[in-house]
């Protein structure tokens, strides 16, 4: 501390210039599971100016801060969140009372070791936050609260440095975020939203040459979040579009089991070093003399690069499909017709990368019963878990689509049923029928049941899993309760078995459902998959 104070005293006598690095994002930028006790000591931390604010959404007086003053690089203490029952997005900043640290420490140590230059870091990170929901620069309400907190934090830090006769020069943004945008609603918007955030930061800070280093925990969801590939591709697209943006791959950095949601202390130090390496490798010649304002100046080039990348994926995918047996080629053609513009590109990338998915072709064991799963993205999420539990007992197939509302079911049911014989059909419609009038919902269920009964299969209906009451109004709990009640009446009328997923998962929502989202963590999908598997086995007896 004496050494740091001495440096501050010198700075009052002689004007000093330092590069400043902004660190922002969600819980892996905070460092939720990077425990302070596991941070190796390094004397160079004392030479790095550090100003921070970390907390939960929305930013408020419960955030942990550096006290409105510059200090030296160090772990941050755990916060005192509000009651999670009243405010479910309250995580306490860090998992343990000892506090923790984010990628700023590994980043600063690496940069100092390689360059030896004076450095300042300003950190503003908030756990469980999405760009679409919390970092929108254009939203004057809660949807832009984290963005405003970042801007306010940076401006306060700059002013305090100026008072110490220290000039801070913007160099880079370390952006560690994306997990909370890995939802069906937010993932398709992530490229546009992230690019806009970066553009606005450069404008608001009058820093047109700010380099944006962007990355995400690629293992988030433990391989079971179907939207993570889209988020990763979005970050790569921003890299391609923006000559001052660099995608930083975090794959292989240590994450904490079993959920692998967060990096460990070792993993957090590692990704910090990777961000620093990306900055050090960045060539000034890559920047534009007329940095992007609004749309990137190389948008045409970026579009061409994306088109080229998409064409390469398509070429590899078509070559792979051409070598498949006839029945597997037929399945791929069905997927091409059914998956649509969001899921089909993801499927093609998974296919050429030999990654297993819910839409894998199922080679039947003729001695085992055939079961078909029909449902939306929640159903898609637990499909692999059902297959795992019932391996060697049941041939578990899945409809070749995110089946959506009952209206889509009536339109596509013939394709989903196909030509084979089914022993059991496990189905759900509800989350996408939130706005469907109850009478229409029940009538469509009646029609779908009549068609599925004609297959001779046993039927099992799964109740829709809970929707949270979100502050932005995207989700409300009441419509799901109403439609589950209405559907239960129909099922009892027809004597159809009920797999009550709503009741089963409700006690575990705090740990198994993603914040402010209808989807689930890897643990949540495993739980749902096991529940579905039990219902299927019971119905087949």
KAZILIN-V809339 format. One record per residue. N is the residue number from 1. RES is the residue in one letter. PSI is psi as a letter, one per 40 degrees, with the letter a starting at -180 (NA if undefined). Layout:
BEGIN
n = <N:N>
res = <RES:RES>
psi = <PSI:PSI>
END
This chain:
BEGIN
n = <1:2:3:4:5:6:7:8:9:10:11:12:13:14:15:16:17:18:19:20:21:22:23:24:25:26:27:28:29:30:31:32:33:34:35:36:37:38:39:40:41:42:43:44:45:46:47:48:49:50:51:52:53:54:55:56:57:58:59:60:61:62:63:64:65:66:67:68:69:70:71:72:73:74:75:76:77:78:79:80:81:82:83:84:85:86:87:88:89:90:91:92:93:94:95:96:97:98:99:100:101:102:103:104:105:106:107:108:109:110:111:112:113:114:115:116:117:118:119:120:121:122:123:124:125:126:127:128:129:130:131:132:133:134:135:136:137:138:139:140:141:142:143:144:145:146:147:148:149:150:151:152:153:154:155:156:157:158:159:160:161:162:163:164:165:166:167:168:169:170:171:172:173:174:175:176:177:178:179:180:181:182:183:184:185:186:187:188:189:190:191:192:193:194:195:196:197:198:199:200:201:202:203:204:205:206:207:208:209:210:211:212:213:214:215:216:217:218:219:220:221:222:223:224:225:226:227:228:229:230:231:232:233:234:235:236:237:238:239:240:241:242:243:244:245:246:247:248:249:250:251:252:253:254:255:256:257:258:259:260:261:262:263:264:265:266:267:268:269:270:271:272:273:274:275:276:277:278:279:280:281:282:283:284:285:286:287:288:289:290:291:292:293:294:295:296:297:298:299:300:301:302:303:304:305:306:307:308:309:310:311:312:313:314:315:316:317:318:319:320:321:322:323:324:325:326:327:328:329:330:331:332:333:334:335:336:337:338:339:340:341:342:343:344:345:346:347:348:349:350:351:352:353:354:355:356:357:358:359:360:361:362:363:364:365:366:367:368:369:370:371:372:373:374:375:376:377:378:379:380:381:382:383:384:385:386:387:388:389:390:391:392:393:394:395:396:397:398:399:400:401:402:403:404:405:406:407:408:409:410:411:412:413:414:415:416:417:418:419:420:421:422:423:424:425:426:427:428:429:430:431:432:433:434:435:436:437:438:439:440:441:442:443:444:445:446:447:448:449:450:451:452:453:454:455:456:457:458:459:460:461:462:463:464:465:466:467:468:469:470:471:472:473:474:475:476:477:478:479:480:481:482:483:484:485:486:487:488:489:490:491:492:493:494:495:496:497:498:499:500:501:502:503:504:505:506:507:508:509:510:511:512:513:514:515:516:517:518:519:520:521:522:523:524:525:526:527:528:529:530:531:532:533:534:535:536:537:538:539:540:541>
res = <X:X:X:X:X:X:X:X:X:X:X:X:X:X:X:X:X:X:X:X:X:X:X:X:X:X:X:X:X:X:X:X:X:X:X:X:X:X:X:X:X:X:X:X:X:X:X:X:X:X:X:X:X:X:X:X:X:X:X:X:X:X:X:X:X:X:X:X:X:X:X:X:X:X:X:X:X:X:X:X:X:X:X:X:X:X:X:X:X:X:X:X:X:X:X:X:X:X:X:X:X:X:X:X:X:X:X:X:X:X:X:X:X:X:X:X:X:X:X:X:X:X:X:X:X:X:X:X:X:X:X:X:X:X:X:X:X:X:X:X:X:X:X:X:X:X:X:X:X:X:X:X:X:X:X:X:X:X:X:X:X:X:X:X:X:X:X:X:X:X:X:X:X:X:X:X:X:X:X:X:X:X:X:X:X:X:X:X:X:X:X:X:X:X:X:X:X:X:X:X:X:X:X:X:X:X:X:X:X:X:X:X:X:X:X:X:X:X:X:X:X:X:X:X:X:X:X:X:X:X:X:X:X:X:X:X:X:X:X:X:X:X:X:X:X:X:X:X:X:X:X:X:X:X:X:X:X:X:X:X:X:X:X:X:X:X:X:X:X:X:X:X:X:X:X:X:X:X:X:X:X:X:X:X:X:X:X:X:X:X:X:X:X:X:X:X:X:X:X:X:X:X:X:X:X:X:X:X:X:X:X:X:X:X:X:X:X:X:X:X:X:X:X:X:X:X:X:X:X:X:X:X:X:X:X:X:X:X:X:X:X:X:X:X:X:X:X:X:X:X:X:X:X:X:X:X:X:X:X:X:X:X:X:X:X:X:X:X:X:X:X:X:X:X:X:X:X:X:X:X:X:X:X:X:X:X:X:X:X:X:X:X:X:X:X:X:X:X:X:X:X:X:X:X:X:X:X:X:X:X:X:X:X:X:X:X:X:X:X:X:X:X:X:X:X:X:X:X:X:X:X:X:X:X:X:X:X:X:X:X:X:X:X:X:X:X:X:X:X:X:X:X:X:X:X:X:X:X:X:X:X:X:X:X:X:X:X:X:X:X:X:X:X:X:X:X:X:X:X:X:X:X:X:X:X:X:X:X:X:X:X:X:X:X:X:X:X:X:X:X:X:X:X:X:X:X:X:X:X:X:X:X:X:X:X:X:X:X:X:X:X:X:X:X:X:X:X:X:X:X:X:X:X:X:X:X:X:X:X:X:X>
psi = <d:d:d:d:d:d:d:d:d:d:d:d:d:h:h:i:h:i:i:h:h:h:h:i:a:a:d:e:d:d:f:d:f:g:h:d:e:e:h:i:i:h:d:e:d:d:e:h:h:h:h:i:h:i:a:i:i:i:h:a:e:e:i:h:i:e:f:f:i:h:a:i:h:i:i:i:i:i:a:g:i:i:h:d:d:d:g:e:f:h:e:e:d:i:d:i:d:e:a:a:i:a:e:d:d:d:d:d:d:d:d:d:d:d:d:e:i:i:i:i:h:h:h:h:i:h:i:f:i:i:d:d:d:d:f:h:d:e:h:e:a:d:e:e:d:d:d:d:d:d:d:d:d:d:d:d:d:d:d:d:d:d:d:e:f:h:h:h:h:h:d:i:h:h:h:g:i:d:d:e:e:g:i:d:d:d:d:e:e:d:d:d:d:d:d:d:d:d:d:d:d:d:d:d:e:f:g:e:e:h:h:h:h:h:i:i:h:e:e:h:e:f:e:e:h:e:e:d:d:d:d:d:d:d:d:d:d:d:d:d:d:h:e:e:i:h:h:h:h:e:h:e:i:h:i:h:i:e:d:f:d:i:i:a:d:d:d:d:d:d:d:d:d:d:d:d:d:d:d:d:e:h:h:d:e:e:i:i:e:g:i:h:h:b:i:i:d:f:d:d:d:d:d:d:d:d:d:d:d:d:d:d:d:d:d:d:d:d:d:d:d:d:e:i:i:d:d:d:d:d:d:d:d:d:d:d:d:d:d:i:d:d:d:d:d:d:d:d:d:d:d:e:e:f:h:i:i:d:f:i:h:h:h:i:h:e:e:i:i:h:h:h:h:h:a:a:d:d:d:d:d:e:d:d:d:d:d:d:d:e:h:e:d:i:h:h:i:i:i:f:i:h:e:a:i:d:d:d:d:d:d:e:d:d:d:d:d:a:e:i:h:h:d:i:h:h:i:h:h:d:d:e:e:d:e:h:i:d:d:d:d:d:d:d:d:d:d:d:d:d:d:d:d:e:e:e:i:i:h:h:h:h:i:h:i:i:h:i:g:i:d:e:e:d:i:i:d:d:d:d:d:d:d:d:d:d:d:d:d:d:d:d:d:e:f:h:i:h:g:g:d:d:d:d:d:d:e:e:d:d:e:e:h:i:h:f:i:e:i:i:i:d:d:d:d:d:d:d:d:d:d:d:d:d:d:d:d:d:d:e:NA>
END
